[in-house]
Amino acid sequence: MNAFPPLLSFMAILLFVAIKTSTHGSAEITEGSHGKRVIGAIIDSSSRIGKEQKVALQMAVEDFYEVSNQSLLLQIEDSHGEPVRAAIDFVKSHQVQVILGPQTWEEALLVANIGNKNHIPILSFADATPNWAIEQWPFLVQATPNQHLQMNAVAAIVQSWEWHQVTVIYEDTDSSTNGVMPHLTDALTEAGVKIIHHLSLAPLTSTTSLSEQLERLQREQCRVFVVHLSFSSAMRLFKKVKKMKMMEKSYVWITTNPMTSLVHSINASSFSSMQGIIGVKSYFPENEPRFKDFYLKFCKRFGLKHPEEKNHEPGIFAVQAYDAIWTVCLAMIERNELGQELLQTILLSDFQGLSGRIHFGHDQKLAPGQVFQIINMMGKSYRELGFWSSKLGFSETITNNSTYKSSMEHLGQVIWPGGPMYNPRGWTTSNTANPLRIGVPTRSLFESYVNVVYHDLLGNNISFGGFAIDLFEATVKQLPFYLPYDFFPFDGTYDALVEQVYLKKFDAVVGDVAIVANRYKHAEFTHPYTESGLVMIVPVQSKTCNKASLFLKPFTKAMWVLIGAINVYNGIVVWLIERHHWPMLKGSALNQMLTLLCLSFTTLFSLKGEKLHSSLSRMAMVAWLFVALVIMQTYTANLTSILTVQQLEPTVDDIETLQNSNAIVGYSSASFVGKYLVEVLRFNPKNIKTYTSPDEYARDLENREIEAVFLEVPVAKLFLARYCKGFTIAGPVYKVGGFGFAFQKGSPLLPSIIEALLKVLESGKLRELENNMIASQECREVESDDEIPSLSPNSFLVLFILTGGTSTIVLVIYIFHLDNSMHEHRTIWRVMLAIIRHWSHGTKWFFRRVINGGTSNTMHYSSTQV
């Protein structure tokens, strides 16, 4: 089914050719029709490409004649490195109407000038013709697909295995430097891959020079190489690479079309120096019936003409040459014109050739290839791994039902240099003679973080310790490979230390190095391994001193209101029962009101149990005395706690207070904080003081020479652990990067270090190291004192129910007794009802009415005690 559409296309071509043949009549065009059509082709017959092209060109003319009965004359010239001479000979001696070739665009540009002057279309076989060349020479046509998308396939391969750096080896020609390298660079950059080394090789590079340049690359860490060389240059390179043991484990070699598309012609013995290479190869449908017929004829003819070649199979260059002849032949028989008209007819071509669909874009270039084959060199040949399609990805087949993946890993096991059972990481560490040089700061504020100890005056015996060093060593242990390294002290600012990485004096930096934006100009960082942020440390002061309302603090407002209410209630009950036995409880309404209020709050101190005449009033008073005693003792205890337990608060709450008062603040002289204070927080530089030790901080804070210090969060934790009783954090946390390890930009180690560091974080080892560091401080970190809470009514609910309930029961008994004993109860009942209804008003006429009402009745109470 897949062969059906191309077969239909080919049948359409045959029908078109037959119609044109019947129209023109004879097999040869006469001189009256501008003479016989002559096609010129410039090839390099000494190369495999030229040999394949020559056979394919001749077969194409013969096949076209068989189909159309049209005879076109093909003139083939060997350029011998002089394509201009061959082009001039075509024009003067053979009167060609079209010229095919040459293979490289440097040669094609020379021939294009001749074609432009003589209005002869030039169909170049170069695949990287610059746009400006076609604008300058409009008769130049690129007859091969643009291979720029091939660079995307290379980038996808590199990205599949998560390699972040590559070395590119390319031919020192204009077509490679200006035509291919920009596209390769863009494709790799888009995939997040950096080209760290460029090696350009001249076509005639000496063996000695090649060895020297490969030795230099061998000393580098990067082990992924992308090779864009001509076939001959690539073969020389790989023989040398094999000899220098660079085709072994951990190395990765990726080749592009100029070399890979001729891999079918390599002798079996030559594959020994290419084991494990990954190649990107131009794709054309090899399963089509038309190609199979071409394949058989080509192999037979090529074997006869070139018996010295071991392999007779056609490659992409033969297929493209075959399609180019058909393009020209179809254009020539369609229009009996030359020059510009013939050029336009060629550019309007649209048919299915052996290599795929043949049609040209507005830039006069054959439409770019969208599919590339991925091969793997192994044994005495190569293995087809699968395909890469633009905008789709990798697949094992090219059909309508193909499944596409973004990673090449899904194509199966790859045979890498050195063996199949591993996937190379794409880089190597320095050997033991050149371990990593790691810079360590000597100006760390706390030795618990980084401690550099000199054991002799000459500095030959130095030890390194602290939290950052221990964490880095734990991280290295998580790496799946051995990583040798040496620590080196650096006495300078942290910015200067990170800059040493950029200057390649250090490979990395380990210490309490903050991750800030301006340092990314010189290095790359791991993920932060500490909390991020900048905080303000200030002294503390007493929170409860000089408070006028401090005596109210033991109880809540509701509690005070309830105490007052129960006092008034108990006073009313006692007043009702005892008012006829106490002269002070008689008199005018105003006098009785004041006496009632006074009695309510002084019964605890002025009325003793023996002065009360009624047993009921004594019962109410006993309950209230018990409750009052508990409340007073609780009040005294809570107030004592508030006065004796120290509660602290910061002396400064925010930076605005510091700025408005022009207060002096401090920071560590080696850190980035000073610049942050000036540029971000807008402190006056004159109000900023530098320090080199935490003891200096503490001394000046206590003496109030400075009002605050600014520290990174992890350092602030250590400071408060050491000086936990006199200082605290105030204000917000200002977001800045935490601490991290710094590495050279583009370091291949960085992804592995980040992964190992995450393993340490997830294992709990980081928390253990942090706890040990903080616990090592002399002053243990103490929890902040919580504010002593005020007591609410909920704490005394049972007591209030006891006293309130007792007074209520006493009141009910008293009223009931009066109702049964004498007629005067009506007056008392009226009084109680009036009190209940008008208690909130308490007006003067209310009391006068009660007194007058009682006088008019002239009733007397019984002297019998209730």
Salt bridges, closest charged atoms under 4 A:
GLU28 OE2 - LYS36 NZ 3.68
GLU52 OE2 - ARG48 NE 2.75
GLU52 OE2 - HIS264 NE2 2.83
GLU62 OE1 - ARG301 NH2 2.67
GLU77 OE2 - HIS94 NE2 4.00
ASP78 OD2 - HIS80 NE2 3.72
GLU82 OE1 - ARG85 NE 3.48
ASP89 OD2 - HIS94 NE2 3.62
GLU220 OE1 - HIS197 NE2 3.55
ASP293 OD2 - LYS297 NZ 3.44
GLU308 OE2 - LYS51 NZ 3.03
GLU308 OE2 - HIS306 ND1 3.44
GLU309 OE1 - ARG48 NH1 3.11
GLU309 OE2 - LYS51 NZ 3.07
ASP350 OD2 - ARG357 NH2 2.99
ASP491 OD1 - ARG443 NE 3.02
ASP495 OD1 - ARG519 NE 2.62
GLU531 OE2 - LYS717 NZ 2.37
GLU578 OE1 - HIS613 ND1 3.43
ASP700 OD2 - LYS689 NZ 3.25
ASP700 OD1 - ARG699 NE 3.34
GLU705 OE1 - LYS689 NZ 3.84
GLU770 OE1 - ARG767 NH1 3.19
GLU787 OE2 - LYS553 NZ 2.97
ASP819 OD1 - HIS825 NE2 2.87
